[in-house]
């Protein structure tokens, strides 16, 4: 990993997980022991998690599609009436093929997969991609969630390169949620932003990401933004859907058909 990133060590939370922790250390090119580390990528009974070190550090972050917030939204989230569903064009008889080019922890992708969409997830930050891969692997062991995550395919790498070299049928919809100086007051968002900001920063190539998405998507591009944030530079969105804290800018290319 780049020297500009904070130092991360990998550790097992108990001795029986030494082998898995070691395998992740090798894959990600991270040390198993580093006293001066600012973060620890930990492996234990609940899978892989990222923990900031230090006295004032928040709790760990991991991907969990089975319990917690993901389970609540799966059961009570509002189905196809959710704004994200409307933004990507879900309608009776229409479940578009989607590329989530800024997958992050996969929450939005999981919602769309729950609603029946086939979705490819692209994440370029190796640590976040590792958490996502681990979360998907654990979800495949759950009888209720396995059919949902079967519709989710993870690709680790740069989304612009992936789109530029895309092979086969293009995605009907490309979904973007570029990193932005979020100001939401949610403790969960604060914890995750505090953890990931040093690794991810702001998406300074958001305009290029949008341009490449518009060149590849067959039907529409959807960009999620904080409600009061400006649209991404370049082509203006055709229309927007606005919620309490977020906004979806929609760039329609062609009408989705059942």
C-alpha positions in Angstrom: 0.0 0.0 0.0 1.1 3.6 -0.6 3.4 5.2 1.9 0.9 8.1 2.0 -1.7 5.9 3.8 -1.7 5.4 7.5 0.2 2.4 8.7 -2.1 -0.7 9.1 -1.2 -3.9 10.8 -3.1 -7.2 10.6 -3.9 -9.2 13.7 -5.8 -12.2 14.8 -8.3 -11.6 17.6 -7.5 -15.0 19.0 -4.8 -17.7 18.1 -7.2 -19.9 16.1 -7.5 -17.1 13.5 -3.7 -16.7 13.0 -3.8 -18.5 9.7 -6.6 -16.3 8.2 -5.0 -13.1 9.5 -1.7 -14.2 8.0 -3.3 -14.8 4.6 -4.9 -11.4 4.6 -1.6 -9.8 5.5 0.1 -11.5 2.5 -2.7 -10.6 0.1 -2.7 -6.9 1.1 1.0 -6.5 1.7 0.6 -5.5 5.3 2.7 -6.3 8.4 1.4 -8.7 11.1 3.3 -6.8 13.8 3.8 -3.0 13.8 3.8 -1.1 17.1 3.5 2.3 15.4 0.4 1.3 13.4 -2.5 3.7 13.5 -5.1 1.0 12.4 -5.5 -2.7 12.7 -7.2 -5.0 10.3 -8.5 -7.7 12.6 -9.8 -11.2 11.9 -11.9 -13.0 14.4 -15.2 -14.9 15.0 -17.2 -12.2 13.3 -14.9 -12.0 10.3 -12.8 -9.1 9.1 -12.9 -5.7 10.7 -11.0 -2.4 10.6 -10.2 -0.9 14.0 -8.6 2.5 14.6 -6.0 2.3 17.4 -5.6 4.8 20.2 -7.6 5.9 23.3 -10.3 7.9 21.5 -10.8 5.4 18.7 -14.4 4.5 17.8 -15.4 0.8 17.5 -14.5 -1.4 14.6 -16.1 -1.3 11.2 -17.0 -4.4 9.2 -19.5 -5.4 6.5 -22.5 -7.4 7.8 -25.3 -8.1 5.4 -27.0 -10.6 7.7 -27.6 -8.7 11.0 -28.0 -5.1 12.1 -28.9 -2.3 9.8 -28.8 -4.4 6.6 -31.3 -6.8 8.1 -33.6 -4.0 9.3 -33.6 -2.4 5.9 -34.1 -5.7 4.1 -37.2 -6.3 6.2 -38.6 -2.8 6.7 -36.9 -0.6 4.2 -39.9 0.2 2.0 -39.2 -2.1 -0.9 -39.4 -0.6 -4.4 -40.9 2.6 -3.0 -37.5 3.6 -1.7 -35.9 6.6 -3.4 -32.9 4.7 -4.5 -35.2 2.2 -6.2 -36.9 5.0 -8.1 -33.5 6.6 -8.9 -32.2 3.5 -10.7 -35.5 2.9 -12.5 -37.0 -0.1 -10.7 -40.6 -0.5 -11.7 -43.0 -3.4 -12.1 -41.2 -5.8 -14.5 -38.0 -3.7 -14.5 -34.9 -4.8 -12.6 -32.0 -3.1 -14.3 -28.5 -4.6 -14.4 -26.4 -2.2 -12.4 -22.7 -1.3 -11.9 -22.0 0.3 -8.5 -18.7 1.9 -9.4 -18.0 3.3 -5.9 -19.2 0.3 -3.8 -17.8 1.3 -0.4 -19.3 -1.0 2.2 -21.9 -2.2 -0.2 -25.0 -0.9 1.6 -26.7 0.6 -1.4 -25.8 -2.3 -3.6 -27.3 -4.7 -1.1 -30.5 -2.8 -1.1 -30.7 -3.0 -4.9 -29.8 -6.7 -4.8 -32.6 -7.2 -2.2 -35.0 -5.7 -4.7 -34.0 -8.1 -7.4 -31.3 -6.3 -9.4 -28.1 -8.0 -10.6 -25.3 -5.7 -9.5 -21.5 -5.5 -10.0 -19.6 -3.8 -7.3 -16.3 -2.0 -7.9 -14.2 -0.8 -5.0 -10.7 0.5 -5.6 -9.5 0.9 -2.0 -8.0 -2.5 -1.1 -8.9 -2.4 2.6 -12.5 -1.5 1.9 -12.7 -4.2 -0.8 -11.3 -6.7 1.7 -14.0 -5.9 4.2 -16.6 -6.2 1.4 -15.3 -9.5 0.2 -15.4 -10.9 3.7 -18.9 -9.6 4.3 -20.1 -11.2 1.1 -18.5 -14.5 1.9 -20.2 -14.6 5.4 -23.5 -13.7 3.9 -23.3 -16.6 1.5 -23.5 -18.9 4.5 -26.9 -17.5 5.6 -29.8 -19.3 4.1 -32.0 -16.2 3.9 -29.4 -13.8 2.6 -27.4 -16.1 0.2 -29.9 -15.7 -2.7 -29.5 -11.9 -2.4 -25.7 -11.7 -2.4 -25.7 -14.2 -5.3 -26.8 -11.2 -7.3 -23.8 -9.2 -6.2 -20.4 -9.6 -7.9 -17.4 -7.8 -6.5 -14.5 -6.4 -8.6 -11.6 -4.8 -6.8 -9.8 -2.2 -8.8 -10.2 1.3 -10.4 -13.7 1.9 -11.7 -12.6 4.2 -14.5 -10.2 1.5 -15.8 -12.8 -1.2 -15.4 -15.4 0.8 -17.4 -12.8 1.8 -20.0 -12.0 -1.9 -20.6 -15.5 -3.3 -20.1 -16.2 -6.5 -21.9 -19.6 -7.9 -22.8 -23.0 -6.3 -22.4 -22.7 -2.9 -20.7 -24.6 -2.2 -17.5 -28.0 -0.6 -18.0 -27.5 1.7 -15.0 -24.3 2.9 -13.4 -24.6 4.1 -9.8 -22.0 6.5 -8.3 -21.6 7.7 -4.7 -18.3 9.6 -4.7 -16.7 10.5 -1.5 -17.7 14.0 -0.5 -17.1 16.1 2.7 -20.2 14.6 4.4 -21.8 16.4 7.3 -24.4 13.9 8.4 -24.7 13.8 12.2 -25.2 10.0 12.4 -22.7 8.4 14.7 -22.3 5.5 12.3 -21.5 7.7 9.4 -19.1 9.7 11.6 -17.3 6.5 12.7 -16.9 5.1 9.2 -15.9 8.5 7.7 -13.3 8.9 10.5 -11.9 5.4 9.7 -11.9 5.7 5.9 -11.1 9.3 5.2 -7.4 8.8 5.7 -7.4 6.0 3.1 -9.9 7.3 0.6 -9.9 11.1 0.8 -12.3 13.0 -1.5 -12.9 11.6 -5.0 -11.0 14.2 -7.0 -11.7 12.3 -10.2 -15.5 12.3 -9.8 -15.9 14.3 -13.0 -13.9 11.6 -14.9 -15.9 8.9 -13.2 -19.1 10.5 -14.4 -17.8 11.0 -18.0 -16.7 7.3 -18.2 -20.1 6.2 -16.7 -22.0 8.1 -19.3 -19.9 6.6 -22.1 -20.6 3.0 -20.8 -24.1 2.9 -19.3 -26.9 1.9 -21.8 -29.8 3.5 -20.0 -28.9 5.9 -17.2 -26.3 7.1 -14.7 -27.3 7.9 -11.1 -25.2 9.9 -8.7 -25.9 10.1 -5.0 -24.9 13.4 -3.3 -25.5 15.1 0.0 -28.7 17.0 -0.4 -27.1 20.5 -0.6 -24.0 19.5 -2.5 -23.4 20.8 -6.0 -23.8 18.4 -8.9 -20.6 16.8 -10.3 -18.8 19.1 -12.8 -19.6 18.5 -16.4 -22.9 17.3 -17.9 -25.9 18.5 -16.0 -28.3 15.9 -14.6 -31.6 15.5 -16.4 -33.5 15.6 -13.0 -33.0 14.9 -9.3 -34.8 13.1 -6.5 -34.3 14.8 -3.2 -34.6 13.3 0.3 -33.9 14.6 3.8 -30.1 14.3 3.7 -29.3 12.9 0.2 -30.1 13.6 -3.4 -30.0 11.4 -6.5 -28.9 13.2 -9.7 -30.2 11.2 -12.7 -28.7 11.3 -16.1 -31.1 9.5 -18.4 -29.8 8.0 -21.7 -32.6 5.7 -22.8 -36.0 4.6 -21.4 -35.9 1.3 -19.4 -38.3 -1.2 -20.8 -39.9 -4.3 -19.1 
